[in-house]
Amino acid sequence: MMRAVICICALTTGALCVFAMSTKPQGEPVRKSEGLTVFLTGSELGELKPCGCVTGQLGGFERRSVVLNSVPASKRLIVDTGSFLKGTDEQDVIKFKIIIQAFNLLDYDLVNLTKKDIGIAQDLGLLDTMKSIFGVISSYIATDVNVLVPQVPAKFTKKLLLKNKPVAITVAAFDANTAPIEEAAKLFTPQDDKQKVNILILNRSDANSFASIAEMGIIDCLVCPSESDEAIVIGEPNQRPLIVSVGRYGRYVGRLQIEAGGAKGKLKLRFSPIPVTEDLLPESSLVKLYETYQQWVKDANLLEEYPRYVLPGGLEYTGSESCKSCHEYEYNMWSTKVHAHAYAILEKTGSQFDPECVVCHVVGMEYESGFVSEKKTAHLRNVGCENCHGPGSEHIRSLGAVETTQPKSVCTDCHTAEHSPHYDGNEQHYLEKIIHWREPNAPRNVKNKGNQED
C-alpha cells in the first residue's frame, strides 16, 4: 500500500499537510514466508537514531525499514506500542513530529498512544491527522471532566490470509492502573473466524496481572512495558499468553511469527528480537527525514537557548588554551587525543546544532560562561581541560595557588550505555586513549576514579 508523505509546513504551529507521493522504503529482497508476522516496536523515548560517536550502535528509523520489508505487506502487521518521548520540551516536540512521519514512511499499521503521547498530539493538533494515516488506539481515558480528549478506540483488528484462510489479529490497549485487570477481557469480542490472535498491550508488569490474564484464556500475546533495551520473552516461550517486551530506543524490532499447525488446531506463536544493526542499508527517505530534524533543531536555535546554571563563587570557564602556559606538556599531549577533536565528530554527522549531542563534545555547556555556539565560544569547543578538572578562572588568576574545583565531569557522564556501549567493562582501554600526564600516580589527575577531590 502506497502512503502519502506528511510534510510539516509550519514548525511553530505544528500544522501538517498531506500530499501524494510514492515513498515506499526499499529494503532487502523479500524472503518468502508461509506464516504471518506482527512486528512490534515501542518506547522510542526520543531516540531517532544512534549518536554515531562509536561503531556497533543499534537502532535508527532509517535502518528499520530493512527489517520491516523482509516480510511482504500482505503477510505482516506493524505495530508501535507507544512512549514516543522522554520529555515534553521544545526538542521533544520536534521529535514527536518526526516520529509520526517516520511511522508513515515505514508503513505502520497501528500506533498505541500513551497518556503523554495523546497530550502532545492534542497540543500540536495532530491527533486527527495521525488517525487518518494509520490506526490509532489507546487505553487512556480522561477522568477529569474538564479535559476534552477526542475519542480514540482501545482496539484494532486486521485480517490476513494464512494458507488461504483468514486470521483475525486484534491488538488492544489496557490501563491496569485505572480498571480491574478482568475488564481487559471485554476488549476481545468473539470472532466468527476460527483462526484469531489476540494481542494485549498492558501498561503494567507484575505476576498477579499475568496470572489474571492467563486465566481469561482469550489473550494469546501480552506486551509489557520495556525495562531493558532488548526485545525479550518474559517467562516460558511456549506459554499462553506469550509475554513479551519490545525493548527501548528502537534498537530491536520484536518479531511475533504466527504459523499454522499448533496443538489442538491453534496457531503457533514464536517471538524473536531482531537487532537494528549499523550494517543494514539505510532508506533514503528516512535519511532525509533525519536531516530535516537536524535543520529544525538548528532553526529553533535550541543550542543557544539551552538552560544553563550559574557557576559557584563567580567561577568562569577559560578554555584549554589558557592552561598551556603552565601545563605545556599536558596540553600538547591532550591535543593529540580524540577528546581534543570531539567537536569535529559533530560536524561530520551534522549534529553540531543539536544540544543533546553537543553537551558531551564541548566545555561547560550546562553552565554560564560555558560553550554557547561555535560562533560565540569557539575557544570552548572539544572536550578540554576544564571538563575533567573544573572551571579554571580562579586557578589562573591565583597563578595556581587556588586549586580547580567543582563542577567536574566524570567519564560516565558521557560514556553511557546509550552513547558508548563498549565503555562498560573496558574502562582501562578507554583510559589509555586519553593519557596526557607524566606522573603515574598523581593524586589529582583525571586518571583517578571519578575525578574527585581529595
C-alpha positions as CSV (number, residue, x, y, z in Angstrom):
1,M,0.0,0.0,0.0
2,M,1.4,3.4,-1.0
3,R,1.1,6.1,1.5
4,A,1.4,9.9,1.4
5,V,4.3,11.8,2.9
6,I,3.5,14.0,5.8
7,C,5.0,17.4,5.4
8,I,5.1,19.7,8.4
9,C,4.5,23.1,6.8
10,A,4.7,25.3,9.9
11,L,7.0,24.2,12.6
12,T,5.8,26.8,15.1
13,T,2.1,25.8,14.7
14,G,2.7,22.1,14.1
15,A,0.3,22.1,11.1
16,L,0.5,19.1,8.9
17,C,-0.4,18.9,5.2
18,V,-0.5,15.6,3.2
19,F,0.4,15.4,-0.4
20,A,0.5,12.3,-2.6
21,M,3.9,10.8,-3.4
22,S,5.3,7.3,-3.5
23,T,7.6,6.9,-0.6
24,K,7.7,3.1,-0.1
25,P,11.0,2.3,1.7
26,Q,13.2,0.0,-0.3
27,G,14.6,-2.7,2.0
28,E,16.4,-6.0,1.3
29,P,14.7,-8.5,-1.1
30,V,11.6,-10.0,0.5
31,R,12.1,-13.5,1.8
32,K,9.3,-16.0,1.2
33,S,7.3,-16.8,4.3
34,E,4.5,-19.3,4.8
35,G,3.4,-17.6,8.1
36,L,2.3,-14.2,9.2
37,T,4.4,-11.7,11.2
38,V,3.5,-9.0,13.7
39,F,6.4,-6.5,14.0
40,L,6.4,-4.8,17.4
41,T,8.3,-1.7,18.4
42,G,7.9,0.9,21.1
43,S,9.5,3.0,23.8
44,E,11.4,5.1,21.3
45,L,11.9,7.6,24.1
46,G,13.1,10.2,21.6
47,E,15.9,8.2,20.1
48,L,15.6,8.8,16.3
49,K,19.0,7.2,15.6
50,P,22.2,6.3,17.5
51,C,24.5,9.2,18.2
52,G,27.1,7.7,15.9
53,C,30.1,8.5,18.0
54,V,31.3,4.9,18.1
55,T,30.7,1.9,15.9
56,G,28.5,-1.0,16.8
57,Q,25.5,1.0,17.9
58,L,22.0,-0.3,17.3
59,G,18.8,1.4,16.2
60,G,17.7,4.2,13.9
61,F,14.5,4.6,11.9
62,E,16.4,4.8,8.6
63,R,17.7,1.2,9.1
64,R,14.5,-0.2,10.4
65,S,12.9,-0.4,7.0
66,V,15.1,-3.3,6.0
67,V,13.7,-5.4,8.9
68,L,10.1,-4.5,8.2
69,N,10.3,-5.0,4.5
70,S,11.7,-8.5,4.9
71,V,8.1,-9.6,5.1
72,P,5.6,-8.6,2.3
73,A,2.8,-6.2,3.4
74,S,0.1,-8.8,2.8
75,K,1.7,-11.1,5.4
76,R,2.5,-8.6,8.2
77,L,1.1,-6.2,10.8
78,I,3.4,-3.4,12.0
79,V,2.6,-2.0,15.5
80,D,4.2,0.5,17.8
81,T,3.3,0.3,21.4
82,G,3.8,3.9,22.3
83,S,6.0,6.1,24.6
84,F,7.5,8.3,21.9
85,L,9.4,10.6,24.1
86,K,11.2,11.0,27.4
87,G,10.2,14.7,28.0
88,T,8.0,17.4,26.7
89,D,10.4,20.3,25.9
90,E,10.7,22.0,22.5
91,Q,13.2,19.5,21.2
92,D,10.9,16.7,22.2
93,V,8.0,18.3,20.3
94,I,10.2,18.4,17.2
95,K,11.0,14.7,17.6
96,F,7.3,13.9,18.0
97,K,6.6,15.3,14.6
98,I,9.5,13.5,13.1
99,I,8.4,10.2,14.6
100,I,4.9,10.5,13.2
101,Q,6.4,11.0,9.7
102,A,8.8,8.0,10.2
103,F,5.9,5.7,11.1
104,N,4.1,6.9,8.0
105,L,7.1,6.3,5.7
106,L,7.7,2.9,7.3
107,D,4.0,1.8,6.6
108,Y,3.0,1.3,10.2
109,D,-0.5,-0.2,10.5
110,L,-1.1,0.7,14.1
111,V,0.2,3.0,16.8
112,N,-0.7,2.8,20.5
113,L,-0.7,6.2,22.3
114,T,0.2,6.6,26.0
115,K,-1.3,9.5,28.0
116,K,1.8,11.6,27.3
117,D,1.6,10.8,23.6
118,I,-2.0,11.8,23.4
119,G,-1.3,15.0,25.3
120,I,1.4,16.1,22.9
121,A,-0.6,15.1,19.8
122,Q,-3.5,17.2,21.1
123,D,-1.4,20.2,21.9
124,L,0.0,20.1,18.3
125,G,-3.4,19.5,16.7
126,L,-2.1,16.3,15.1
127,L,-4.3,13.6,16.6
128,D,-6.8,13.6,13.7
129,T,-4.1,13.6,11.1
130,M,-2.4,10.6,12.8
131,K,-5.8,8.7,12.8
132,S,-6.0,9.4,9.0
133,I,-2.7,7.7,8.1
134,F,-2.5,4.7,10.4
135,G,-4.6,3.0,13.0
136,V,-4.5,4.6,16.5
137,I,-5.5,3.0,19.8
138,S,-5.1,4.0,23.4
139,S,-6.0,2.8,26.9
140,Y,-6.1,6.4,28.2
141,I,-9.5,7.7,29.2
142,A,-9.6,11.3,30.7
143,T,-11.2,11.2,34.2
144,D,-11.2,15.0,34.6
145,V,-14.5,16.3,33.1
146,N,-12.6,19.5,32.1
147,V,-10.2,17.5,29.9
148,L,-11.5,17.1,26.4
149,V,-10.0,14.1,24.7
150,P,-11.1,13.1,21.2
151,Q,-12.4,9.5,21.0
152,V,-9.6,7.0,20.5
153,P,-10.5,3.4,20.3
154,A,-8.9,0.8,22.5
155,K,-8.6,-1.9,20.0
156,F,-7.8,-2.6,16.3
157,T,-8.3,-5.6,14.1
158,K,-6.8,-6.6,10.8
159,K,-7.3,-9.8,8.8
160,L,-4.5,-11.5,7.0
161,L,-4.5,-14.7,5.0
162,L,-2.6,-17.7,6.3
163,K,-2.6,-20.6,3.8
164,N,-5.7,-19.0,2.2
165,K,-7.6,-18.9,5.4
166,P,-8.3,-15.6,7.2
167,V,-6.6,-14.9,10.5
168,A,-8.1,-12.0,12.6
169,I,-5.3,-10.3,14.5
170,T,-6.7,-8.0,17.3
171,V,-4.5,-5.6,19.2
172,A,-5.9,-3.8,22.2
173,A,-4.5,-1.5,24.9
174,F,-5.5,-1.7,28.6
175,D,-4.7,0.5,31.6
176,A,-4.4,-1.8,34.6
177,N,-3.9,1.1,36.9
178,T,-7.4,2.5,36.4
179,A,-9.5,-0.6,35.9
180,P,-9.6,-4.1,37.3
181,I,-7.5,-6.4,35.1
182,E,-10.5,-8.6,34.4
183,E,-12.1,-5.8,32.4
184,A,-9.5,-6.4,29.7
185,A,-11.4,-9.5,28.5
186,K,-14.2,-7.2,27.2
187,L,-11.8,-5.8,24.6
188,F,-11.8,-9.1,22.7
189,T,-15.3,-9.8,21.4
190,P,-16.0,-13.2,19.9
191,Q,-14.9,-13.5,16.3
192,D,-16.6,-15.6,13.6
193,D,-13.1,-16.5,12.3
194,K,-11.9,-19.9,13.5
195,Q,-8.3,-18.5,13.4
196,K,-7.5,-15.5,15.5
197,V,-4.7,-14.0,17.5
198,N,-5.4,-11.6,20.4
199,I,-2.6,-9.2,21.5
200,L,-2.9,-7.0,24.6
201,I,-0.7,-4.0,25.3
202,L,-0.6,-3.6,29.0
203,N,0.9,-0.7,31.0
204,R,2.0,-2.8,34.0
205,S,4.3,-5.8,34.6
206,D,3.5,-7.9,37.6
207,A,2.9,-11.6,38.3
208,N,-0.7,-11.0,39.5
209,S,-1.7,-9.3,36.3
210,F,0.0,-12.0,34.3
211,A,-1.9,-14.7,36.2
212,S,-5.2,-13.0,35.9
213,I,-4.8,-12.6,32.1
214,A,-3.8,-16.2,31.7
215,E,-6.9,-17.3,33.5
216,M,-9.1,-15.5,30.9
217,G,-7.9,-17.9,28.2
218,I,-8.5,-15.5,25.4
219,I,-5.3,-13.5,25.1
220,D,-2.5,-15.0,23.0
221,C,0.2,-12.5,23.4
222,L,0.8,-9.9,26.2
223,V,3.1,-6.9,25.5
224,C,4.5,-5.5,28.7
225,P,6.4,-2.2,29.5
226,S,10.0,-2.3,28.5
227,E,12.6,-2.5,31.2
228,S,15.6,-3.3,29.0
229,D,16.8,-2.2,25.6
230,E,16.4,-5.6,24.0
231,A,13.1,-7.1,23.0
232,I,12.6,-10.2,25.1
233,V,10.3,-13.1,26.0
234,I,9.3,-13.0,29.7
235,G,8.8,-16.4,31.1
236,E,8.3,-19.6,29.0
237,P,8.4,-19.1,25.2
238,N,5.7,-21.8,24.7
239,Q,3.2,-20.4,27.3
240,R,-0.1,-18.8,26.6
241,P,-0.3,-15.9,26.7
242,L,3.2,-15.4,25.3
243,I,4.5,-12.5,27.4
244,V,7.0,-10.2,25.6
245,S,8.6,-6.8,25.9
246,V,9.6,-4.7,22.8
247,G,12.7,-3.1,24.2
248,R,13.7,0.6,24.2
249,Y,15.3,3.2,21.9
250,G,14.4,1.3,18.7
251,R,17.4,-0.9,19.0
252,Y,15.5,-4.0,18.3
253,V,12.3,-4.9,16.4
254,G,10.2,-7.6,18.0
255,R,9.0,-10.2,15.5
256,L,5.9,-12.3,16.5
257,Q,5.6,-15.1,14.0
258,I,2.2,-16.7,13.5
259,E,2.2,-20.2,12.0
260,A,-0.4,-22.9,11.4
261,G,-0.1,-26.4,12.9
262,G,-0.3,-25.7,16.6
263,A,-1.7,-28.1,19.2
264,K,-5.5,-28.6,19.0
265,G,-5.6,-26.6,15.8
266,K,-4.4,-23.4,17.5
267,L,-1.9,-21.2,15.7
268,K,1.7,-21.3,16.8
269,L,3.4,-18.2,18.1
270,R,7.1,-17.5,18.2
271,F,8.8,-14.3,19.3
272,S,12.3,-13.2,18.4
273,P,14.3,-9.9,18.7
274,I,15.8,-8.5,15.5
275,P,18.7,-6.1,16.2
276,V,18.7,-3.0,14.0
277,T,22.4,-3.1,13.2
278,E,24.5,-0.5,11.5
279,D,25.3,-2.7,8.5
280,L,21.6,-2.6,7.4
281,L,21.1,-0.4,4.3
282,P,19.6,3.0,5.3
283,E,16.4,4.0,3.5
284,S,17.0,7.3,1.7
285,S,13.6,9.0,2.6
286,L,14.3,8.3,6.2
287,V,17.9,9.7,6.0
288,K,16.4,12.9,4.5
289,L,13.8,12.9,7.3
290,Y,16.6,12.9,9.9
291,E,18.3,15.8,8.0
292,T,15.0,17.6,8.3
293,Y,15.1,17.1,12.0
294,Q,18.6,18.5,12.2
295,Q,17.6,21.5,10.3
296,W,14.5,22.2,12.5
297,V,16.7,21.9,15.6
298,K,19.1,24.4,14.1
299,D,16.3,26.8,13.0
300,A,14.8,26.6,16.5
301,N,18.2,27.8,17.9
302,L,18.0,25.3,20.7
303,L,21.7,25.3,21.3
304,E,21.9,28.9,22.3
305,E,18.7,28.7,24.3
306,Y,19.9,25.7,26.3
307,P,19.2,26.2,30.0
308,R,22.4,27.0,31.9
309,Y,23.3,27.1,35.6
310,V,25.4,29.8,37.3
311,L,28.8,28.6,38.4
312,P,29.6,28.8,42.1
313,G,31.8,31.5,43.5
314,G,32.0,33.6,40.4
315,L,34.0,30.9,38.5
316,E,34.3,31.0,34.8
317,Y,35.5,28.7,32.0
318,T,38.5,30.0,30.2
319,G,39.3,27.3,27.6
320,S,42.1,24.8,27.2
321,E,44.4,27.2,25.5
322,S,44.7,29.2,28.8
323,C,46.2,26.2,30.5
324,K,49.0,25.8,28.1
325,S,51.5,28.4,29.5
326,C,51.8,26.4,32.8
327,H,50.9,22.9,31.6
328,E,52.5,22.8,28.2
329,Y,53.4,19.1,28.3
330,E,49.9,18.1,29.3
331,Y,48.3,20.5,26.7
332,N,50.5,19.2,23.9
333,M,49.7,15.6,24.8
334,W,46.0,16.3,25.1
335,S,45.9,18.0,21.7
336,T,46.9,14.7,20.1
337,K,44.0,12.8,21.7
338,V,40.5,12.2,20.5
339,H,38.9,14.4,23.1
340,A,40.8,17.4,21.6
341,H,38.9,16.8,18.3
342,A,35.5,15.8,19.7
343,Y,33.7,18.7,18.0
344,A,34.7,17.6,14.6
345,I,32.7,14.4,15.1
346,L,29.6,16.5,15.4
347,E,30.4,18.5,12.3
348,K,30.9,15.2,10.4
349,T,27.4,13.9,11.3
350,G,25.7,17.3,11.1
351,S,24.9,17.3,14.8
352,Q,26.7,20.5,15.8
353,F,23.4,22.3,16.5
354,D,21.8,19.6,18.5
355,P,22.2,20.3,22.2
356,E,21.7,16.7,23.2
357,C,24.8,15.8,21.2
358,V,26.9,19.0,21.7
359,V,26.8,18.8,25.5
360,C,29.3,15.9,25.6
361,H,31.6,17.4,22.9
362,V,32.4,20.8,24.4
363,V,33.4,22.5,27.7
364,G,30.7,23.6,30.2
365,M,27.7,23.9,28.1
366,E,25.4,23.4,31.1
367,Y,26.8,26.5,32.8
368,E,27.0,30.2,32.4
369,S,30.4,31.1,30.7
370,G,30.4,27.6,29.1
371,F,30.0,26.8,25.5
372,V,27.2,28.5,23.6
373,S,28.0,28.1,20.0
374,E,30.9,27.9,17.6
375,K,30.5,31.5,16.6
376,K,30.3,32.9,20.2
377,T,32.6,30.5,22.2
378,A,34.9,28.7,19.7
379,H,37.6,28.5,22.5
380,L,35.4,26.1,24.4
381,R,34.9,23.5,21.6
382,N,36.0,19.9,22.2
383,V,36.4,18.0,25.5
384,G,39.1,20.1,27.2
385,C,40.9,20.5,30.5
386,E,38.0,22.1,32.3
387,N,35.6,19.2,31.6
388,C,37.6,17.0,34.0
389,H,39.4,19.5,36.2
390,G,36.8,22.1,36.7
391,P,36.5,25.8,35.7
392,G,39.9,27.5,35.5
393,S,39.4,31.2,36.1
394,E,40.4,31.3,39.8
395,H,43.3,28.8,39.3
396,I,44.7,31.0,36.6
397,R,44.1,34.3,38.4
398,S,46.0,33.0,41.5
399,L,48.8,31.6,39.4
400,G,48.0,28.1,40.6
401,A,47.6,28.8,44.3
402,V,43.8,28.1,44.1
403,E,43.0,24.5,43.1
404,T,40.4,23.9,40.5
405,T,37.1,22.8,42.0
406,Q,33.6,21.5,41.0
407,P,31.8,21.2,38.8
408,K,33.9,18.4,37.3
409,S,32.8,15.8,34.8
410,V,33.4,12.1,35.2
411,C,33.8,9.7,32.3
412,T,30.4,8.1,32.8
413,D,28.6,11.4,32.4
414,C,29.0,11.0,28.7
415,H,30.2,7.4,28.2
416,T,26.8,5.9,29.0
417,A,25.4,2.7,27.7
418,E,23.3,4.7,25.3
419,H,26.1,6.6,23.7
420,S,29.2,4.5,24.4
421,P,28.0,0.9,24.5
422,H,31.5,-0.6,24.7
423,Y,32.7,1.5,27.7
424,D,31.4,-0.6,30.5
425,G,33.9,-3.3,31.3
426,N,36.6,-1.7,29.1
427,E,37.4,1.4,31.2
428,Q,41.1,0.8,31.3
429,H,41.2,0.6,27.5
430,Y,39.4,3.9,27.2
431,L,41.6,5.5,29.8
432,E,44.7,4.6,27.8
433,K,43.4,6.7,24.9
434,I,43.4,9.9,26.9
435,I,46.6,9.7,29.0
436,H,48.3,13.2,28.8
437,W,50.2,13.3,32.1
438,R,53.7,12.3,33.2
439,E,53.3,11.1,36.8
440,P,51.9,7.6,37.1
441,N,50.1,8.3,40.4
442,A,49.5,12.0,40.5
443,P,46.7,12.4,43.2
444,R,44.5,14.9,41.3
445,N,44.9,13.7,37.7
446,V,42.0,12.7,35.5
447,K,43.0,9.1,35.6
448,N,41.8,8.8,39.2
449,K,38.3,7.4,39.7
450,G,35.5,9.9,39.4
451,N,37.9,12.9,39.2
452,Q,37.0,13.5,42.9
453,E,38.9,15.9,45.0
454,D,41.0,14.6,47.9
